[in-house]
Amino acid sequence: MAKIKHNNFIDTVDEVLSGAKKEGILHLYAEDKKLTGRTIQIKGKEMYHFGTTGYLGLEQDDRIKEAAIQAIRDYGTQFPLSKSYISHPLYSELEDKIEQMYGIPPIITKNSTLGHLAIIPTLLRDEDAVIMDHQVHWSVQNACQLLKLRGIPVEMIRHNNLNMLEEKIKQLSSKCNKIWYMADGVYSMFGDYAPISELMELTKKYSQLYLYFDDVHGMSWKGKNGTGFVFDTIKELPENIVVVGTLSKTFGASGATVFCKNQKLRNKIKNFGGPLTFSAQLEPASVGAAIASVKIHLSAEITIRQQELADKIAYFNQLLAVENLPIISTNDSPVFFLGMGTPVSAYNFVHRLFKEGFFLNLGIYPAVPIKNTGIRITLSSHNHKQDVKELAEAIKYHYPKALEETNNSDTKVRKAFGLSCEDSLPVNRLSSDELTIEEKSTIKDIFKSDWDSLMGKNNIFDWDGLLYLETAFKNNPDQNNNWEFFYYTIKDKNGKILLMTFGTHSLWKDDMLATESVSKQLEEIRKTNPLHLTSKVVSLGCLFTEGKHCYINQGDESAEKAVKLLLDKLEEKYNDLKADMLVLRDFEEKNNWNKIIQEQGYFKINMPESCVFKGEKWLEYDDFSKVLSPRSRKHFNKEIIPFEKYYQVEIKDSLSDLETEIVYQLYVNVKNNNYAINTFQYTKSVFEDMNTCPNWEFILLYLNTEEDNPLVGVMFCYKNQNHTYVPELIGMEYKWAKEFNLYRQLLFQTIKRANDLNFPQVDFGISASFEKRKLGAEIIPKIAYIQARDNYTMEVMNTIQNDYKSIS
């Protein structure tokens, strides 16, 4: 099986967050000698603090501080012993008082992350299943990873998409006992809510459905006694709901709480909820602080604090509504999210607000989709109304300026978040007398000389090659291989070409670059559901090509404007076609446009390595072997030359109907045996069309050890007239492949044919780089940029890449 280098999504996340860190927006340090909650000092500048999650400001309450101090005096800095043996003296009081708050006994954990790790693996049995909202907190998603090791299905739905949830429930209901849906009560980025009432109705419709809520951002500022958003909605906890709350954030202390109605389940979690059993318990200071906070929650004071915060929230909503800013979820939560669309616009805006004296949080991938980058603004009791008013005025002033400076617009932001564009701010577009962009739908409408001089030196996408591709795939009756082509040319006011590219709109398998074992499992499902885990993709190039799909006049001073204009046009097409992904490929790792493209809202991911053979003309095999390394030369002399005698090699420009039938079956053999690059199988017409294009030829290998001299191998090769030879596809009869080193022989015969044609370069493409390297191929790392419609798409790709069990 061919091996390829796969992208690691951890590297993708690291790339995004490292960029934000370099911008001076993440991984900052507060420099205050004393914190008040209202302001915070960063890099020598005092700013109003609109980034806290202590919404009621209880972390600065003197009563809570004194309780923590007294607990340390009385009991020390910690009580170093597992709670399974004994809890320190303050624990019992805390548990009693929290039970008074909720009317139900709690389980107390060190923090919510450890709480999920304790609860979720204990809660679910092997016959159960999990469905997660794709924006549920990372700590919940992380805990669910443990379930995969037990073979428990872990699926995901788009954010708050109840139709998708119901479909998943139906799919799982026949093979699972309980189906747990996991969501946040209040989501930490957009500040929106889980549709709890509708979810409870679903539990009535589907008795297997159970609900698990992480409500740490709904605590204290909402509900009777500050019990949180979820309890405020459900009023009384039923058997089929588990709620995790917090003693940190708004509560002003530390730790987390778990609530479930089933006493037996509570005992099981306490008896063997990993972190509860084996981790240290809360420090005395944390328990003392939590007890003091509970007393406030049980008093009338909590209602007054909630109302004061609610007044500020309503005031801020009013100010923002007047300006018609793209606040993603307008409600009564203290979390606001101002959409910015691209990372570079968000960076620009944050820096502007920092200078004005306002500290805000950046919301970026993986917390939100990369194209849904924005600013999280949180209100707290520390903020004064005047502070809130000044912030709204600063946002109003700097929002359009940040967009204008970063090639963005209010309309683009609203489209990225699915908001109405009726009242969008005016757009400052690139002047039409500076650059023009031409779009064509066929290569026939582009001058052959222009195309081939700039784009035609690559792979099979010279002018003639694209004419073939359009013939083979445009209006193809097989919808899996029916592609829409588009071509862009950007010129300056003098008509000079600054940029030229082509792309396609087509259907991709989500596991196209996943490991082969994953694709094998998915193909079994596709036997009955052919479109399972597929996506509509707008991409530079097409699934049949690889290489430099975009010409950019690097030395021209308007090149950067041309790149940004292309990105605008591609995004417009992406939105118009309602595609799931936009993919820019294939760039080499040292790409001059890396920063610009990423700032416009794209992930950079590693693509499979490309294999290119470059060599001087040679006459004898010894001359060829001299350019190989000693180890490769040994391989050549042992594994290739001795086996050449077993084959009769023919080169043909066209094939008969019978030959076409045979080579097509050989292609199908390879396609069914190799999932390294898992695309849709091409129809026979794609190969028949090669006969009509003079640039295609076929290297045929017949096995002369058999009486009938069977055709056992074929390379489908394209002759790019710029002296690049492209073995695009391969076909083999596996019955003979191992015994006679068929694959290696096909590789060498391809190099030999290119040498006979005086073609100095062979584009071997991706996969099987180890075998190609042994014949002298150079390995070239490649990258691509991806923009996904939402985080769900990226999460599914990540899940497919790493562990199929969660989607099977």
Salt bridges, closest charged atoms under 4 A:
GLU15 OE2 - LYS604 NZ 3.51
GLU23 OE1 - HIS351 NE2 3.60
GLU59 OE2 - HIS382 NE2 2.88
ASP61 OD2 - ARG63 NH2 2.85
ASP61 OD2 - ARG305 NH2 3.07
GLU95 OE2 - LYS83 NZ 3.96
ASP126 OD1 - ARG150 NE 2.86
GLU127 OE2 - ARG125 NE 3.38
ASP133 OD1 - HIS159 ND1 2.93
GLU155 OE1 - LYS168 NZ 2.68
GLU166 OE2 - LYS205 NZ 2.56
GLU167 OE2 - LYS170 NZ 3.89
ASP192 OD2 - HIS159 NE2 2.62
GLU201 OE2 - LYS204 NZ 3.17
ASP214 OD2 - HIS116 NE2 2.88
ASP232 OD1 - LYS235 NZ 3.71
GLU283 OE2 - LYS110 NZ 2.76
GLU301 OE2 - ARG63 NH2 2.72
GLU301 OE2 - ARG305 NE 2.92
GLU323 OE1 - LYS396 NZ 3.81
ASP332 OD2 - LYS222 NZ 2.89
GLU356 OE2 - HIS398 NE2 2.87
ASP387 OD1 - ARG38 NH2 2.73
GLU405 OE2 - ARG352 NH2 2.62
ASP410 OD2 - ARG414 NE 2.71
GLU434 OE1 - LYS561 NZ 2.66
GLU438 OE2 - LYS491 NZ 3.51
GLU439 OE1 - LYS569 NZ 3.91
GLU439 OE2 - LYS573 NZ 2.97
ASP464 OD1 - LYS448 NZ 3.28
GLU484 OE1 - HIS505 ND1 3.82
GLU484 OE2 - LYS573 NZ 3.92
ASP511 OD1 - ARG526 NH2 2.59
GLU523 OE2 - LYS509 NZ 2.87
GLU523 OE2 - ARG526 NH1 2.70
GLU524 OE2 - LYS527 NZ 2.93
GLU546 OE1 - LYS782 NZ 3.85
ASP556 OD2 - LYS496 NZ 2.57
GLU560 OE2 - LYS564 NZ 3.25
ASP568 OD1 - LYS412 NZ 2.60
GLU571 OE1 - LYS371 NZ 2.90
GLU572 OE2 - LYS569 NZ 3.86
ASP586 OD1 - ARG585 NE 2.95
GLU599 OE2 - LYS595 NZ 2.36
GLU639 OE1 - ARG744 NH1 3.41
GLU644 OE2 - LYS752 NZ 3.04
GLU650 OE1 - LYS652 NZ 3.88
ASP653 OD1 - LYS719 NZ 3.91
GLU659 OE2 - LYS652 NZ 2.31
GLU661 OE1 - LYS684 NZ 2.54
GLU697 OE1 - LYS719 NZ 3.43
GLU697 OE2 - ARG753 NE 2.71
GLU771 OE1 - ARG744 NE 2.96
GLU771 OE2 - LYS774 NZ 3.62
ASP790 OD2 - ARG158 NE 2.73
